[in-house]
Amino acid sequence: MRTRHLAVAGASALALVATTAPAGSATQIADTSSQASAEQGQSLAARAAPSLRVRTVVKGVDVPWDLTFLGNGAMLYTERDRERITYRGPNGARTVVANTPAGVWHEGETGMMSILAARNFKRSRLFYTCYGGILNGQHDVRVVQWRVNANSDGARRVRVLVKGLPSTTGQHGGCRLRFGDGGALFIGTGDAATGTNPQNLRSGGGKVLRVDPGTGRGLRTNPFAGADSAMKRRVFTYGHRNVQGLALRRDGSMWSVEHGTYRDDEVNRLRSGGNYGWNPVPGYNETRPMTDFSLPGKQIGARWRSGNPTIATSGAVWLRGNRWGAWRGCLAVAALKDSSLRIMKFDGSGRFVRMWTPAALNGDYGRLRSVVMGPRNALYVTTSNGGGGAGGDRILRVTPTS
């Protein structure tokens, strides 16, 4: 395994990164051994980093899990525990378009989660959500297609695209939706805290699925397209713990962000058919490595990992637009436990280069959940502190000022 010594700008002078290791090799993490080198790296990063302006655009919400823009400055956003979807118009006026729909279930980390507008939303009025479902006392996580009415004051479910994603207590429910290159719908899932799910190709847990956004079927170009199981035909990658972020890079590659155990949150570049090595058996053994290179076959190591302790990485997006300066083309990653935004630079080959932790989003707003690029290449960030009311969560608009 190859390791690199890198300085991290921000709250810590420690950078942790591992490149893909051959099967059977030990996973090692390197830290910055030279204090002088770390200080020099921080100084260089500070000079290159833009200043940020943070403005609250929505407040008094309760765990706004995700948001999506509709092409005219309007947005839709979800609230996980309130089980609802809200439309916010270009003028800021808000209307709840779906309020605790029948069959939606929330518990722990699962509820009304990711949301994504169809690419042809202006014509079709369609969007997608991923949420915890309940039917006849049985729980699952499912992906559903919806349509907003012409007045944007109501939405109805059109069809269930994917159902039966595992869920028991609400732990490790995933679930992130993003479009890939060519319009395929990617679905990042959690393992439902069941040790056998990530390596079981007939289970939708601990996977990244790739499906047709109109039918929910696996694509013919998927790695297991010829399988006799409908769920296996949807699998794009497997061996994940709890995928919280998906982000499409300009080169067409899809990247995932997932929670570690007590260590090793990961950023992964996804490869069709790839096994990312999470296999916490027997039982649900969280002392197992996030990428277990002792498993049969080939496992793919993370492009970045947090080391010990975890910072609970969540949503991610690649920054675009000249206004972001040195951060243009970097990956913005929200962190829950660490209450920070991380800006990660990767080179053209996907190797980790450097990280920034902007002071403007380092602790002042609490837990950060989702990050989405919006109009005029502004970054929108949701908080995840819970509680609702005047002192509840927010949706933030973040722009560079220099």
Secondary structure as UniProt FT lines:
FT   TURN            23..24
FT   HELIX           35..48
FT   STRAND          52..61
FT   STRAND          67..69
FT   STRAND          75..79
FT   TURN            80..83
FT   STRAND          84..88
FT   TURN            90..91
FT   STRAND          94..99
FT   TURN            102..103
FT   TURN            108..109
FT   STRAND          112..117
FT   TURN            119..120
FT   HELIX           121..124
FT   STRAND          126..135
FT   TURN            136..137
FT   STRAND          138..148
FT   TURN            150..151
FT   STRAND          155..165
FT   TURN            171..172
FT   STRAND          176..179
FT   TURN            181..182
FT   STRAND          185..188
FT   TURN            192..193
FT   TURN            195..199
FT   TURN            201..202
FT   TURN            205..206
FT   STRAND          207..211
FT   TURN            213..215
FT   TURN            220..221
FT   TURN            223..226
FT   HELIX           230..234
FT   STRAND          235..238
FT   STRAND          242..248
FT   TURN            250..251
FT   STRAND          254..258
FT   STRAND          266..269
FT   TURN            272..273
FT   TURN            281..284
FT   TURN            286..287
FT   TURN            293..294
FT   STRAND          304..305
FT   STRAND          313..318
FT   HELIX           322..327
FT   TURN            328..329
FT   STRAND          331..335
FT   TURN            336..339
FT   STRAND          340..346
FT   TURN            348..349
FT   STRAND          352..356
FT   HELIX           359..361
FT   TURN            364..365
FT   STRAND          368..373
FT   HELIX           375..377
FT   STRAND          379..383
FT   TURN            390..391
FT   STRAND          393..400
//
